[in-house]
Amino acid sequence: MVEALEYVNKKHSCRLWLIGPADPEDLNKARLMAGWEYVDYIPSVEQELAFAYVVKSDVGLIYIDDVGGHKYTDPNKIYEYMAFSKPFIASDFEMWRDKLGRLGAGIFISAGSSTNLSLAVENMVGLNAEEREEMGRKGREYINIYNWQNEFDKILSVYEAYFNVGN
């Protein structure tokens, strides 16, 4: 991500808010990269403040390698971006793409390439504000349908019917 910032900033002004704890060794490597000048590292904040950064952002980024089986996870972060009506750029893991790719709420790209990431960021920047807002709206619509409260209500109705609760 840091390497991609160097390329993107040759054409567009772009910053990365890197929020949360990081491995000290990885952080030291990142600080040595030319793109680090475009990173605002915030090591630890309350959840509400982290969400405030998401609200202020233009695009959410979840661009990770498949280390430890990440491609089989269902990451909260991508749903948080959609909950805040933000378009996203995400690693192109089959499970993620199959579940969310049809929404048109974000861009999926192959992990591990700063070139791929910089091109995706440039593509996202190349969209006009209305197009990015439309992507964010599509993500938000998905979250409005598929969320814990709605799923809880479905499970509760099954339990109530099965155990004849309330009858």
C-alpha positions in Angstrom: 0.0 0.0 0.0 2.8 2.4 0.9 4.6 1.7 -2.3 1.5 2.4 -4.3 1.1 5.8 -2.7 4.3 7.0 -4.3 2.9 6.1 -7.8 -0.6 7.5 -7.2 0.7 10.8 -5.9 2.6 11.5 -9.1 -0.8 12.2 -10.6 -3.3 12.7 -7.8 -3.1 13.9 -4.2 -3.8 10.9 -2.0 -3.2 10.0 1.6 -3.5 6.7 3.5 -4.9 6.8 7.1 -3.3 3.7 8.5 -5.2 3.1 11.7 -4.5 0.5 14.4 -1.5 -1.4 15.8 1.1 -2.7 13.3 4.0 -5.1 13.6 7.0 -3.0 14.5 9.2 -4.7 11.9 6.6 -4.1 9.1 6.2 -0.5 10.3 9.9 0.2 10.2 10.1 -1.3 6.6 7.2 0.9 5.5 8.7 4.0 7.0 11.7 3.6 4.8 9.6 3.6 1.6 9.2 6.8 -0.4 5.4 6.5 -0.2 5.5 6.9 3.6 5.3 10.7 3.3 1.7 10.1 2.2 0.8 8.0 5.3 -0.8 9.2 8.5 -0.2 6.5 11.0 -2.6 6.4 13.9 -1.5 3.5 16.1 -4.4 3.2 18.4 -7.8 5.0 18.7 -11.2 4.3 20.1 -13.6 2.7 17.6 -15.7 5.8 17.3 -12.7 7.9 16.2 -11.7 5.2 13.7 -15.2 5.3 12.3 -14.9 9.1 12.1 -11.9 8.6 9.8 -14.0 6.3 7.6 -16.7 8.9 7.4 -14.2 11.5 6.2 -12.6 9.1 3.7 -13.3 8.9 0.0 -12.5 5.2 -0.3 -12.1 2.2 2.0 -9.1 -0.1 1.5 -8.7 -3.7 2.5 -5.8 -4.8 0.5 -4.1 -7.8 2.1 -2.2 -10.8 1.1 -3.5 -14.3 1.7 -1.5 -14.9 4.9 -3.0 -17.4 7.3 -6.0 -18.0 5.2 -7.3 -14.4 4.8 -9.0 -15.4 1.6 -11.4 -17.6 3.7 -12.4 -14.8 6.1 -15.4 -12.6 6.0 -13.8 -9.3 7.2 -15.7 -6.8 9.2 -13.8 -3.9 7.6 -15.4 -4.3 4.2 -18.8 -4.2 5.8 -17.9 -1.2 7.8 -17.0 0.7 4.7 -20.3 -0.3 3.1 -22.2 0.7 6.3 -20.7 4.2 6.0 -21.6 4.3 2.2 -18.0 4.2 1.1 -16.8 2.5 -2.0 -13.9 0.1 -1.4 -10.9 -1.4 -3.0 -10.3 -5.0 -1.8 -8.1 -8.0 -2.4 -9.6 -10.2 -5.1 -10.2 -13.3 -3.0 -12.8 -15.6 -4.7 -15.0 -15.8 -1.6 -15.1 -12.0 -1.2 -15.7 -11.4 -4.9 -18.4 -14.1 -5.1 -20.3 -12.7 -2.2 -19.9 -9.0 -2.8 -18.6 -8.5 -6.4 -22.1 -8.3 -8.0 -23.0 -5.3 -5.8 -21.0 -2.8 -7.7 -19.9 -1.3 -4.4 -16.2 -1.7 -4.8 -13.3 -2.9 -6.9 -11.5 -6.2 -6.4 -7.9 -6.5 -7.4 -5.1 -9.1 -7.2 -3.2 -8.9 -3.9 0.5 -8.3 -3.7 1.0 -5.7 -6.4 1.6 -2.0 -5.8 1.1 -1.5 -9.5 -2.4 -3.1 -9.4 -3.3 -1.1 -6.3 -2.1 2.2 -7.7 -4.1 1.6 -10.9 -7.2 0.8 -8.8 -6.8 3.9 -6.8 -6.3 6.0 -10.0 -9.5 4.3 -11.4 -11.4 5.2 -8.3 -10.1 8.8 -8.3 -11.0 9.0 -12.0 -14.7 8.4 -11.2 -16.7 11.5 -10.5 -18.1 12.0 -7.0 -21.6 10.9 -8.1 -20.2 7.5 -9.3 -18.3 6.9 -6.1 -21.5 7.9 -4.1 -23.5 5.4 -6.2 -21.0 2.7 -5.3 -21.3 3.6 -1.6 -25.1 3.7 -1.9 -25.1 0.1 -3.3 -22.9 -1.1 -0.4 -25.2 0.6 2.1 -28.3 -1.0 0.6 -26.7 -4.4 1.0 -25.9 -3.7 4.6 -29.5 -2.5 5.2 -30.7 -5.9 4.1 -27.9 -8.2 5.5 -27.1 -7.1 9.0 -27.1 -8.7 12.4 -30.4 -7.2 13.5 -32.3 -8.6 10.5 -30.6 -12.0 10.8 -31.4 -12.0 14.6 -35.1 -11.3 13.7 -35.1 -14.2 11.3 -33.6 -16.6 13.8 -35.9 -15.4 16.6 -39.0 -16.0 14.3 -37.7 -19.6 13.7 -37.3 -20.2 17.4 -40.7 -18.7 18.2 -42.4 -20.9 15.6 -40.5 -24.0 16.6 -41.1 -23.6 20.4 -44.6 -22.0 20.0 -43.4 -19.0 21.9 -46.0 -16.3 22.2 -48.9 -18.6 21.1 
